[in-house]
């Protein structure tokens, strides 16, 4: 009987993420920051309408801001 050499577990193939995938991920992180943590530091300069939109979105998501 011949011994079968021990095979090491193979690594999974790397996943190629397209550039648009990375851009969407970064955009999502920026929007999450603006909604959850900004509290007007960035959005106050963008105007009242943008600030109020994100302020209302913050309340809709249940993030405390007051």
C-alpha positions as CSV (number, residue, x, y, z in Angstrom):
1,X,0.0,0.0,0.0
2,X,1.3,3.4,-0.9
3,X,0.9,6.4,1.4
4,X,-1.0,9.4,0.0
5,X,0.9,12.6,0.7
6,X,-0.9,15.0,3.0
7,X,-2.4,17.8,1.0
8,X,-2.4,21.2,2.6
9,X,-5.8,23.1,2.5
10,X,-5.9,25.3,-0.5
11,X,-6.5,29.0,-0.1
12,X,-9.7,30.4,-1.5
13,X,-9.2,32.4,-4.7
14,X,-9.0,36.2,-4.1
15,X,-12.1,38.1,-5.0
16,X,-11.7,40.9,-7.4
17,X,-13.8,43.9,-6.3
18,X,-14.5,46.4,-9.1
19,X,-13.7,50.0,-8.6
20,X,-17.4,50.9,-8.5
21,X,-17.9,48.6,-5.6
22,X,-15.2,50.4,-3.6
23,X,-16.7,53.8,-4.5
24,X,-20.2,52.7,-3.4
25,X,-18.7,51.4,-0.1
26,X,-16.9,54.7,0.6
27,X,-20.1,56.7,-0.3
28,X,-22.1,54.5,2.1
29,X,-19.6,55.2,4.9
30,X,-19.7,58.9,4.3
31,X,-23.5,59.0,4.3
32,X,-23.5,56.9,7.5
33,X,-21.2,59.5,9.1
34,X,-23.3,62.4,8.0
35,X,-26.5,60.8,9.3
36,X,-25.2,59.3,12.5
37,X,-22.4,61.5,13.8
38,X,-22.2,64.8,12.0
39,X,-24.7,66.9,14.1
40,X,-24.2,69.9,11.9
41,X,-20.4,70.2,11.8
42,X,-20.2,69.6,8.0
43,X,-23.8,70.0,7.0
44,X,-24.3,73.4,8.5
45,X,-22.1,74.8,5.8
46,X,-24.1,73.0,3.1
47,X,-27.3,74.9,3.9
48,X,-30.4,74.6,6.0
49,X,-32.2,72.1,3.7
50,X,-29.4,69.5,3.7
51,X,-29.0,69.8,7.5
52,X,-32.7,69.4,8.1
53,X,-32.9,66.4,5.7
54,X,-30.1,64.6,7.5
55,X,-31.5,65.6,10.9
56,X,-34.9,64.1,10.1
57,X,-33.1,60.9,8.7
58,X,-31.2,60.7,12.0
59,X,-34.5,60.7,13.9
60,X,-36.1,58.2,11.5
61,X,-33.2,55.8,12.1
62,X,-33.4,56.2,15.9
63,X,-30.0,57.9,16.3
64,X,-30.1,60.3,19.3
65,X,-28.9,63.8,18.4
66,X,-30.2,66.2,21.0
